């Protein structure tokens, strides 16, 4: 059955499932038809008709074949220029098929990487499926979402890759690298949250030799981060040493988490000399530092990474170590009142005090909703 201009989504998918069955072994027809329906469940019939049978059915055939064998924890990926002779369908675009364990950040991180490379995205499919596999990783059946193991099956179409197989292999390798970073961030999410809470607890239990209100604000800020205001991407603890010439050395102290989980090369374990501007930055006794990294996040949103540093001091007030959390402030933060954000609210109070505004006046309004013009 070919879909007609007056077909419903169900009618269109029924016709497409019949076409799909012609392109796969009989034993695969039912499972592939299920994948087809889940992939296009919310696509209007007229869009399916306009796209054409090949453009709708072809990606499902490739995804189905790719998903037949995969071990948990591994990513199956194929980047290809579809040809009718080899793939049963053709396209002016380059296609990307990915089968992976389901987890947060997969779709947005993949799309961000494609956009970072200047590759225009022409089409996206992302059914999240329940699957059952045998011990060898062979697909046995699709099951309702929420049952079995959760898997993410993605299909992208981008402007055609003109560098041939080498260009497609390079793109696949780059995407695998990004997906590996997504995995370590997701796996280390709870350990990073627990580490932030542990640092908060340590500040309260054993406060450094700094003003109590500054220590309290730093502790509150860490709690605020954990309460849905920060997407944790990485953590690393550093200790500070001294080189023979007296300059500061920054040395990783124990394994990192998330994007900082990578094994540290031996030469870095010996200590990296801090640039002069960072060497001088260590002298003021400021407990908590927030800044923007020069690099952009490869996981979640492609924005400059936010770096949160909590410094540790010896009895003389010298900086001896730092806990550093890397991540991204959530979008809700940018619409929040400055007066509601720990650390920032303390600085805001100081500004208002120095400005000598009358409490409750129009000039003193700092919560953005007490008065309106």
Secondary structure as UniProt FT lines:
FT   TURN            5..6
FT   HELIX           9..21
FT   TURN            22..23
FT   HELIX           26..28
FT   HELIX           29..39
FT   TURN            41..42
FT   HELIX           45..51
FT   HELIX           53..66
FT   TURN            67..68
FT   TURN            72..73
FT   STRAND          76..80
FT   HELIX           84..87
FT   STRAND          94..101
FT   TURN            104..105
FT   HELIX           106..116
FT   TURN            117..118
FT   STRAND          121..133
FT   TURN            135..136
FT   STRAND          138..143
FT   TURN            145..146
FT   STRAND          149..158
FT   HELIX           164..187
FT   HELIX           189..205
FT   HELIX           212..224
FT   HELIX           225..229
FT   STRAND          230..242
FT   TURN            244..245
FT   STRAND          248..252
FT   STRAND          257..258
FT   TURN            259..260
FT   HELIX           266..269
FT   STRAND          272..273
FT   HELIX           276..281
FT   TURN            282..283
FT   STRAND          288..296
FT   STRAND          304..313
FT   TURN            315..316
FT   STRAND          319..329
FT   HELIX           331..335
FT   HELIX           338..340
FT   TURN            342..343
FT   HELIX           344..355
FT   TURN            359..360
FT   TURN            362..364
//
